[in-house]
Amino acid sequence: MDHPHRQANRPAPRSLLRIRTAGQTDVGRVREQNQDQFLIGKICRALQVLSTSLQTPADAAFVGRGSADVMLVADGMGGHAGGEKASQLAVEYLARHLIREPAPVAMPGDVPETRLIQGLVSLLRSAHAEILRVSQSRTEHHGMGTTLTMAHLVLPRMIVLHAGDSRCYLIREGIAQQLTTDHTLARKMVEAGEMKPEDEATSRWSNVLWNVLGGQIEGDLVAEVHTVDLQEGDAVVLCSDGLHRHVDAELLAMTVAEGDDPESICSELIRITNQAGGEDNVTVVVAVVERIQTGTGQTTRIDDTLADEDSFDSLFCENGSLTSWNEMDSTLDETQPE
């Protein structure tokens, strides 16, 4: 039995946030080729073994707990070959360089948020420059471009970077709020008072983008940035325009609220979109914020071991197309007595 004095001094249970994520992409009912890409990943500290006396392969790596979660959606454009190439190139470039840039991969608290945002914006512009460089090297890729919407999460903080007309929504207490702005001429006309908001969706200018990665835009890329403090029960949705042209904010919020988990929410949103016509490729990534209570008087140990190949969420290329395991779950190991 615990001594009354010691029991009274025990710390209260700690409350931690985690996210569960899933993503899906579909070619739709009309298009023959899918030019959308998505990625869900976790940025981790890692140690690459160069030489050791341990009974482990010389090229082994030890991966620590994640310092940030990353979600990306890209919608390519520029012809049969160009659109697929642009979206694939953008997501692959960002995935590779996110783990090389000092600021974005820093553990929470290592750098001020302003520096982190500057690093992410710089990375987005570098991806833009890389797409421009590749597009100029081959005739069939000339003018190719892609939208890019990225969420970088170190809970409870989320940073959203955006260019194009893919979207990021925050669903909180049953209401879906569009965080990003569509970088279309139609949206510019609405903001300038030259078009009624109710005419925007059906306007021919709603398909004309003035800001994308690559493409034929004049001047520098404009990286739109938003920051949000997430709460228990929040959901974050990233999607291409193939989805949001058929699923409005009210239907999106209702579908998220009725879903059992991120995977089933993605499936239902794609089903609704295809049932409404599915004229375009459709891609969606969903993240749900949950709260975990740790034990009283115990220390929570987070598993820092390297997962095996079958269970570790990873990024790989198959037949030249970017693919990823489509569900990630940040979990805690069982509590250990002090």
N, C-alpha and C positions, 0 to 999 in steps of 0.2 A: 504494500500500500504506500502511496506517495505521502511524504510529509506535507501537512497542510500549507506550510510556508512556501515550500518548493512548488506545490501545485498552483498556488496563487500567483507566483511569478512566471509561470509558463507563458510563452508568447501566444498571442491569439493566432488562429489559423490564417495563413497567408492566402490572398486571392490573386490569381494569375489569369491573364488573358491568353488565348490561343486562337488560331484560325484554322479552319478546315477549308480546303479549296478543291475545285474540280474545273475542268475545261473540256469543251468539245467543239469540233468544227465539222461542217457539212457542206457538200457541194451545192445543195439546193435542188430544185426541181427543173431548172432550165439550163443552167451552165454545164458545160462538159468538163471544165477544169476548176479546181479550187485554188484561188490565189490568196486566200487568207492563211495566216499563221498565228499560233498562240504559243505561249510558254509560261509555265509555272515553275518557279525554282526557289531554292533556299541558298543564300550566300553564307558560307561557313569558313571558319579558320581551319587551315589544314597544314600538316607537316608532311612533306615529301621525303621519304627515306632514300638517301643516297648510298649509304654503306652502314652495316650494322653487324654485330655478333649475335643478334637475336635470331630466333628461328622464324624468320619472316622474309618474304621476297624482297630483294634489294630495291625494287621499284614500288614498294607498298606505300600507301598514304594513310595517315591518321587524320580523320575529319572530326572537328569539334562541333559543338552545338551551333545552330544557325544564329547569325547576327542580324539577318534581315530576310524577309520574304519578298519575292519579286514576281509580278504578273505582267504579261505583255500580250497585246493584240495588235496585229498588223493586217491591213487590207491593201493588197497590191493593185497597181494599175499600169497600163502601158502596153496593151496588146497581149497576144497569146503567150509569148515567152517572157516579155518584160515584167508583167505584173507578178507572176509567180516568183521570178528571180528577185525582184525588189523586196518583197515582203520577207522572203527567206533570208536574203542578205542582211536586212535590217535586224531581224531577230537574232541571227547567228552572231553578227558583229557585236550587238549589245551583250549577249550572253557571254561571249569571250572576254570582252573588255570590262564588264562589271567586276570581274574577279581580279583584274589587273590594276584598276584605278584605286589609289590609296583612299580617297574619301568615301566612295560608295560602299566599299566592303568593310569599312571600319566598324568595330564593335560599338554599340550604343555608348555615347558619351565621349568617344575618342575625338570627335571633331564637332564644331558648332554646326547647327542645322544649315546655316547660310552657306557654309563651305561645302556641305554635302550636296545641297541643291545646285550650287555652282558646278560641282563635279559632274552631276547627272546631266545638267543642261549642256555642258561641254561635250559629254559623251554622246548625247543625242545629235548635236551638230556635227560631230566627227562621223557618226553613222550616215548622216545626210551627205557629207563630203565624199564618203566612200562610195555611196550609191551613184553620185554624180560621176565619179572617176570611172567606175565600171561601165556606166551607161555610155560614156564617150569612147570606150575601147571597142565596142562591138555594135554594128549597125542595128541588129535585131533588138538590142536593149536600149536604143536611143530614146530618151524621154521617159524611161520607166521611173515609177515612184511608188510610194506606199504611205499610208497613214500609220501612225504609231501612237498607241496609248499605253502608258506604263504606270503601274502602281508599285511603289517601294515602301515596305512596311517594316517598322521597328515598333511593335505595339507599345503603347496605343497610338503612335503617330503614323500617319500615312502621307506620303508625298506622291502626287500625281503629276506626270509630265505627258504632254499631249501635242500632237500635230495632225490635222486632218479632220475627218468626220466620223471616225470610230468614237465611242463614248465610254465614260466612266460614270456610273451611278452610285450614290449612297442611298441605301434603303434603311430608314430608321423609323421605328414606331409606325410601320405600315405605310409610309410615304416615301416614294422614290424621288430623289433630287438629282438632277443632272448636274454633275460637277464641271464637266468640260463644255466647251463651246464648239459647235460645228464650224470648221474653217471653210465655209462655202460662200459663194457670192450671194446666194439667197439670204443667208444669215446676215451678211453685211448690209444688204438692202433693207432688211427688217430693222436692224439697229439704226440705220440712217433715216428711217421713216419713209422709205421709198416702196415698201411692200407691207401688206397686212400680215401679221403673224399666222393667221389661218390659211394664207395662200403659200406659205413657205414650203410645205412638204410636197406640194404638187407642182411647184415652179420648176421650169427647165434649168434654172440656175442652182437648184439644190444639188445637182450632180457635178457642178463645176467647183473645184477646190483651188484655193489661192495659196494654201500652205500645206506642203507634204514633205516627206524626206525624198530627196531626188526630184524627179519630175522636171518641169521646165519653169519653175517659179523664179521670179526675179528677186535678187537680194538674198539676205541671210534667212535661214530657217528661224521661224518664231516658235519658241518653246513655251507653251502655256503651262503654268505651274500652279498647283493648288495644294494646300496642306490641311489635314483634318485630324482631329483627335477621335479615334474610334471608341465605341462603347460596347458593352455586352449586348448582344442581340442585333447589332448592326450587320448588314450584308453589303458587300461591294460587288458590283457587276461591271465587267468590261465587255464590250461587244462591238462587232462591226456593224456598218449601216444596213447590211442585209437583215439584221434582226430588228433594229430600232425603227425601221421603216414600217414594220408590221406590228410591233409591240410597243404601245405607248406606256407612259410612266405608271398609269393606274393599273394596267394589266401586268406590268412587270412586278410591281409591289405585291399584287395579289398572288402571282405565281410563286414568288419567293416565299411569301408567308405560308402558302399551302404545301410547299415542298418538304420532303422528309430529310434531305441532305443535299449538299452542293451538286452531286452527280445527277440526282433525279431532277433537280431544278434545271440544270443545263439541258437534259433530255427533253423536258417538257417545253422549254422555251424554243428549242429547235423544232419540235413537233408543231407547235403553234405557228411558227414562221412558215414552215413548209406547207401547212394546211391552208395558210392564207395566200399561197401562190409560190413562194420559194423562188422568186425571180433571180436572186443573187446568192452568192456564197454566204453562209451564216456561221459566225463564230461567237462563242460566249465563254467567259471565265467567271466563276462565282466563288466568293470567299465569305464565310460566315464566322463572326466573332463570338467566341464562347468564353465562359469563365470557369476556372478550375479552382477548387478549394484544396489546399494542402493540409496535411494532418497537424493537429495540435501537439506541440512538444516534440516534433520530429523534424528532421532535415530532409528536404526533398532533393533527391539526386537526379540530375538530368543525364541521360545516357549519352556519353561522348564517344562511344565506340563507333567504328566504321561499320555501316550496315553491309550485308552481303549484296551481291550483284542483283539478285532477284527482288530484294525489298527496298533497295535504295532508290529514291526518286532521281531520275537521271535524264539527261538530254542526249539524244543521238540522232544521226542522220541516216535515213534509209532511202535508197534510190534517189538521192539528191533532194529529198523533201524533208523539211524539218519536222521532227516528231518529238513528243515528250510523253512520259507517263502522265496520265491526265488526272491524277488525284494525289494530293499531298495532305498529310495530317501531322501537325506538330503535337507530339505527345510527351507526357512525362512518365518517367520510370516510377516504380513503386517507391514509397517512402522508406527510408532506412532509419533505424533507431540511432540516436546520438550516442 
